Each structure stands twice: as C-alpha cells, then as structure tokens.
Amino acid sequence: MTTALSSKVVEAAVMLLNESPSSMVLFTPDLTMLYINAAHEQMTGRSADEVVGRGMFEVFAPNPEKPDEASAKGAIEDGVAKMVRTREPFVITEQQHDLPDEHGVYEPRFWSLVMWPVVDGDEVVAIIQRSEDVTERVRQRRLTDAVRIAAEEASGLSFFSYDPRNDRFVRNSAIDEMFGFEPDEAGPTATPFFDRIMPDDLPAVQAEVERAMAGGAGTSAAFDYRVIIPETPGHRFIRVRAGIERDPVDGKLKLFGAFIDMTDVEEARARMEDLSQRNAALVIESNHRIKNSLAIAAAMLSYQIGATKSDEAQEALKASANRIMAISDVHGELHADTGVEYVDAGDLLKRFANSFARTIEGDENGCKISVTTQSIALPSRFAVSLALTLNELLTNAVKYGMSHDQDCEITVSLAQEGETVHLRVENPIAEVRFTKIVSEGVGSDLIHAFAQQLGGEIVSHEDDMIFKVRCSFPVPSDHES
C-alpha cells in the first residue's frame, strides 16, 4: 500500500504533521505506521525510528491482562473500515488504550482520536490521526463521580440536571425511588415527575424553574413540595436546591442541583407539633384546675374572715385571700392566653387592677385604680412574680392612701424602655389613714423578694403628698424563659 502513495501526497501529509502542535500520526489503511511527529514522540515515549514501517498495534500492543476493555484496536479498525467506504472523517471521543511505562508495567491511558482520510484519486491511501491524551480528564471525572456518589450516600442527596427546553431529566436512580417509580419506569423526561407533584405545589415549582432559567447562569433555585405516590397513603416531602449553569458537554444552560427526601424530617416535625399541642392543652388544663383550687381556698378564707371577731385577724386573713386570688388570676391568664410559655403582662395588670378594686368595694369609701400599660410578653414564671409584686403594691397603696373622708385614687403603669420594664404605682398619702386596713408588717418584705425574683429593684419616694413606687427589671432573655 505504501508503494502506491505518490511522493507528493506523503510530503504534503508529513508537512502537515510537522506543523501541528498536536500529536499526529500517518498510517495506511492496513494500520502500517508511516510517520509520527515530535509531539507524538514526546507523548508516547516512542521515536519515529521505532515506529515507522511497523503495525500500529505491534508498536502499541494492547494490555495483555485486559486486551478487550483496555484496547483501542477494535474501535480504530472499525473507524478505518468506515472511512475507506465513505471517505469521511471519523471521531472516537474517548477510548482506553493502556501503554507500558519504562519498566514494562501497563498504565491506564485514555485517548480522544480524530481521523481524516488521505485520498489519491478514488482511493483512500493513508489516514491522518490526531491523538489527544485525555487520561487526566477521565481521572478527574471519575474522581468527581466517586466524590459525588460518596456525598449522595453520606448525605441523602441525589443529583440531577434538567433542560426545560426539551424536558430532559438526567438524575440519580434514587430520585425515581423518591417519586415511587420502578427503575426505568419514568423514562428520560421530567413530565412523569411533575405529574406526581401535589397540584397545590406545582404552580410554584414551575414558576421557580422559569424564574431561574430567565436569570441565566449563576441563578439559584429552591423548591420545597409534596409528592403524591399512587396507592400510597400520605405524601412525601421533597426539597430541591439547584442553580443554572452551562453544561460543559453541550454548552447549554441547564438546571443542576440535588434532591433530598425530607419526609422523615417533616413527619418527625409533625409528631413533635402534635405532642407540643397536647402538652400545651395539658398545661392549660392544669392552670385551669389550679385556678379553681385557689379560688376555693380563697373562698374558704373568706368564710373564715366572716367567722372571726378580731379586726386584725380579719385583715390578715383578707390579705392572705387576696394573695391567693392574685396567684389564681395568674393561672387564669395562663388558661385564657393563646400561648403557654408567655403572658401579656399589660392585660394581666388590667385584670389584677379590676379584681383588686372589687375587693375594696365593700368599704365606706371607694378605690379608683387607673391602669396604663403596654402589651409586653413575659415568660409565665416572671408573670407570677410580677402579679404578686403588683398585688402587694396595690395593697400598700390602699393602706396608706385611703382615708375616711376621701376616695383612694391609684395609678398603675407598665412600660418597656429599651431592655428594661418599669412597673409604677402612685397613690396620695392620706393624712388620716383608714383604720380598717392594718399593717401586717410583711408586705414590704414580699415586694422586695418578688422584685429580686424578677432580677430588678424597688425605688420609692414621696412627692407633694404623692407616694411613688417603681419596680424596674430587665426584659428576660430567651434562655431565661
């Protein structure tokens, strides 16, 4: 075959090979090597003198340990036969063909080959082949695939790519399983998967895909939706995090990302919410029962008051009953509130003021209590201390502000200023106190004890016959609640 080549054809081919920076080979249709350029010599470690005139696979013999899977022989022979028939170039995008190192040990090598026929008249007399060593690229891809598979197994993620233009959906088989499909049942498109998304969730998913594609490369996308699997009770919760990038294979913009099955997490969350609601109901019921029990205890004390002849004993019992009712009102507020952990302190103080005013209505002169509050959410345990503090402050205000010849006007305010809450109680100082209200000697101690529980302080002073008390305490932090 080589003798049939005209010298001009050979010279032209050799000139082309020498000018190319790529690894180039010239051989006959029977695979006899005619020429290799310097780039090929450097890439393979074989000189032209070793190669020319010998068969291609005599020089580059297949790996004897795995001649079929690690040899380009069959692919090149088929490509040459096709070129002889069609006189068209032939491309082998990726083919393994191992080469021995300097010790004769074969190393895995991968090649990308492009072959052009050299035609003399009507006959293909030679073939020019450009050889590119893509071993490193293949290794990197395989490493990336291995890392991806490990990540999928470790994290529960399943990766995919999606092209909305043709609905092509390339994905991990675990995604099919998430949607209830058998292997190969769903096919290559995303339509069967969209069909199983809950109808209420589907429009948002489609809108997010359109938004991401319109944003172009670098645009992120996020989906959270439910999947209905036929003949399966309930539904699955799927989370997708993805982004628009250009596919390195075909250059098209596609959606790349990962699926994660959130069903176990969502079902556990639902169980926790159900348990939390049940616990909340139990707490509310407990508070209701405590309130009723305390009200009964206060009523029993009231009965005892009526049976006691001593004014001092009556006032002591009345103070005890009031304190019990104060605690009862706190639990009533906890029962009425929409939450369990927190109480609206403003509403609580108004309730206390009204309740306290009713306890004074039976005396000769009236007690008017005006309340100005902000809506401040306090943890329940702080609300108890605040309520009892207010109860003692109101008791003292009536004790020192009510007289025989004038009503008692008390003002109460609750306000938050920055990170501090201020409870203020003010009352006029009576020149002649109402003798029915006697001092127990414990109210002041209780006020300071409750303030200490709040982490605050009590400050009091007189101003133009007005007695003013301020209880200031920091807004409780989350960990204190």
Residue pairs with C-beta under 8 A, 6 or more apart in sequence:
1 28
1 29
1 30
1 32
1 125
2 28
2 32
2 34
4 120
4 123
4 125
5 34
5 120
5 125
5 126
6 120
9 118
9 120
9 125
9 126
10 26
10 34
10 35
10 126
13 26
13 34
13 35
13 118
13 126
13 128
14 26
14 35
16 24
16 128
17 24
17 25
17 26
17 35
17 36
17 37
17 128
18 37
18 38
20 37
20 39
20 130
21 39
22 39
22 130
22 131
22 132
23 36
23 37
23 39
23 40
23 42
23 43
23 44
23 130
23 131
23 132
23 133
24 36
24 37
24 39
24 40
24 128
24 129
24 130
24 131
25 33
25 35
25 36
25 37
25 40
25 56
25 128
25 129
25 131
26 33
26 34
26 35
26 36
26 118
26 126
26 127
26 128
26 129
27 33
27 34
27 56
27 126
27 127
27 129
28 34
28 125
28 126
28 127
29 80
29 83
29 84
29 124
29 125
29 126
29 127
30 55
31 55
31 56
31 57
31 76
31 77
31 80
32 53
32 54
32 55
32 56
33 51
33 52
33 53
33 54
33 55
33 56
33 59
34 52
34 126
35 48
35 52
36 44
36 46
36 48
36 51
36 52
40 46
40 131
41 47
41 48
43 131
43 133
44 60
44 99
45 99
45 102
46 59
46 60
50 59
51 59
56 76
57 71
57 73
60 97
60 99
62 70
62 71
62 73
62 97
62 98
63 70
63 71
63 98
63 106
64 106
65 106
66 98
67 73
68 74
69 96
70 96
70 97
70 98
70 106
70 108
71 96
71 97
71 98
72 92
72 95
72 96
72 97
72 111
72 113
73 97
75 92
75 95
76 92
76 113
76 115
79 90
79 92
79 113
79 115
80 90
80 115
80 127
82 88
82 90
83 89
83 90
83 115
83 117
83 124
83 127
84 117
84 124
87 117
87 119
87 124
88 117
89 114
89 115
89 116
89 117
90 114
90 115
91 113
91 114
91 115
92 111
92 112
92 113
92 114
92 115
93 112
94 110
94 111
94 112
94 134
94 138
95 110
95 111
95 112
95 113
96 108
96 109
96 110
96 111
97 109
97 110
97 111
98 106
98 107
98 108
98 109
99 106
99 107
99 109
100 106
100 107
101 107
108 135
109 133
109 135
110 133
110 134
110 135
110 137
110 138
111 131
111 132
111 133
111 134
112 131
112 132
112 134
113 129
113 130
113 131
113 132
114 129
114 130
115 127
115 128
115 129
115 130
116 127
116 128
116 129
117 124
117 126
117 127
118 124
118 125
118 126
118 127
118 128
119 125
148 159
151 157
152 158
152 159
152 172
152 174
155 260
156 260
156 261
157 258
157 259
157 260
158 171
158 172
158 174
158 175
158 178
158 258
158 259
158 260
159 171
159 172
159 256
159 257
159 258
159 259
160 169
160 170
160 171
160 172
160 175
160 242
160 256
160 257
160 258
160 259
161 169
161 170
161 171
161 247
161 254
161 255
161 256
162 168
162 169
162 170
162 190
162 209
162 242
162 254
162 255
163 247
163 252
163 254
163 255
164 209
164 210
164 213
164 255
165 252
166 189
167 189
167 190
167 191
168 188
168 189
168 190
169 188
169 189
169 190
169 193
170 188
171 259
172 259
173 183
174 259
175 193
175 259
176 182
176 183
176 185
176 186
178 227
178 236
178 238
178 259
178 261
179 186
179 192
179 193
179 196
179 227
179 229
179 236
180 196
180 227
180 229
180 230
180 232
181 192
186 192
186 193
194 202
194 205
194 206
196 227
196 228
196 229
197 205
197 225
197 226
197 227
197 228
198 225
198 226
198 227
198 228
198 235
201 225
201 226
202 225
204 223
204 225
205 223
205 225
208 221
208 222
208 223
209 221
209 255
211 219
211 221
212 219
212 220
212 221
212 242
212 243
212 244
212 255
213 219
213 244
213 253
213 255
215 244
216 244
216 253
217 244
217 245
217 246
217 253
218 243
218 244
218 245
219 243
219 244
220 241
220 242
220 243
221 240
221 241
221 242
221 243
221 244
221 255
221 257
222 240
222 241
222 242
223 238
223 239
223 240
223 242
224 237
224 238
224 239
224 240
224 262
225 237
225 238
226 235
226 236
226 237
226 238
227 235
227 236
227 237
227 238
228 235
229 235
229 236
236 261
236 263
237 261
237 262
237 263
237 265
237 266
238 259
238 260
238 261
238 262
239 259
239 260
239 262
240 257
240 258
240 259
240 260
241 257
241 258
241 260
242 255
242 256
242 257
242 258
243 255
243 256
243 257
244 253
244 254
244 255
244 256
245 253
245 254
245 256
246 252
246 253
246 254
247 253
247 254
280 340
283 334
283 340
284 334
284 335
284 340
287 331
287 332
287 334
287 335
288 331
288 332
288 335
290 328
290 331
291 328
291 329
291 331
291 332
291 335
294 324
294 325
294 327
294 328
294 331
295 325
295 328
297 324
298 321
298 324
298 325
298 328
301 317
301 318
301 320
301 321
301 324
302 321
304 317
305 314
305 317
305 318
305 321
308 314
308 317
311 436
311 438
312 438
315 436
315 437
315 438
315 440
316 440
318 359
319 395
319 440
319 443
322 356
322 359
322 391
322 395
323 388
323 391
325 355
325 359
326 352
326 387
326 388
326 390
326 391
327 384
327 387
327 388
329 348
329 351
329 352
329 355
329 387
330 343
330 348
330 383
330 384
330 387
332 351
333 343
333 344
333 347
333 348
333 351
333 383
334 340
334 343
334 380
334 383
337 343
337 344
340 380
341 379
341 380
341 481
342 377
342 378
342 379
342 380
342 481
343 377
343 378
343 379
343 380
343 383
344 375
344 376
344 377
345 373
345 376
345 377
345 378
345 383
345 386
345 414
345 421
346 373
346 374
346 375
346 376
346 414
347 373
347 375
348 383
348 386
348 387
349 371
349 373
349 386
349 390
349 412
349 414
349 423
350 371
350 373
352 387
352 390
352 391
352 394
353 369
353 371
353 394
353 412
354 369
356 369
356 391
356 394
357 367
357 368
357 369
360 366
360 367
360 398
360 402
360 408
361 367
363 402
363 434
363 436
364 404
364 434
365 402
365 403
365 404
365 405
365 406
365 407
365 408
365 434
366 407
366 408
367 398
367 402
367 407
367 408
367 410
368 407
368 408
368 409
368 410
369 394
369 410
369 411
369 412
370 409
370 410
370 411
370 412
371 411
371 412
371 413
372 411
372 412
372 413
372 414
373 412
373 413
373 414
373 415
374 414
374 415
374 416
376 414
376 416
376 421
378 386
378 421
378 476
379 476
379 480
379 481
382 454
382 476
382 480
382 481
385 450
385 453
385 454
386 423
386 450
386 454
388 446
388 450
389 423
389 447
389 450
389 451
389 454
389 471
390 412
390 423
390 425
392 443
392 446
392 447
392 450
393 423
393 425
393 447
393 469
393 471
394 410
394 412
394 425
395 443
396 443
396 444
396 447
396 469
397 408
397 410
397 425
397 426
397 427
397 467
397 469
398 408
398 410
398 427
398 437
399 433
399 437
399 439
399 443
400 427
400 429
400 430
400 433
400 467
401 408
401 409
401 410
401 427
401 428
401 429
401 430
401 467
402 408
402 430
402 433
402 434
402 437
403 430
403 431
403 432
403 433
403 434
404 432
404 434
405 432
406 428
406 430
408 427
408 428
408 430
409 427
409 428
410 425
410 426
410 427
411 424
411 425
411 426
411 427
412 423
412 424
412 425
413 422
413 423
413 424
414 421
414 422
414 423
414 424
415 421
415 422
415 424
416 422
416 475
419 474
419 475
420 472
420 473
420 474
420 475
421 456
421 472
421 473
421 474
421 475
422 470
422 471
422 472
423 470
423 471
423 472
424 468
424 469
424 470
424 471
425 468
425 469
426 466
426 467
426 468
426 469
427 466
427 467
428 465
428 466
428 467
429 462
429 465
429 466
429 467
447 458
447 471
448 458
451 457
451 458
451 471
451 473
454 471
454 473
455 473
455 474
455 476
456 471
456 472
456 473
456 474
457 471
457 472
457 473
458 469
458 470
458 471
459 469
459 470
459 472
460 467
460 468
460 469
460 470
461 467
461 468
462 468
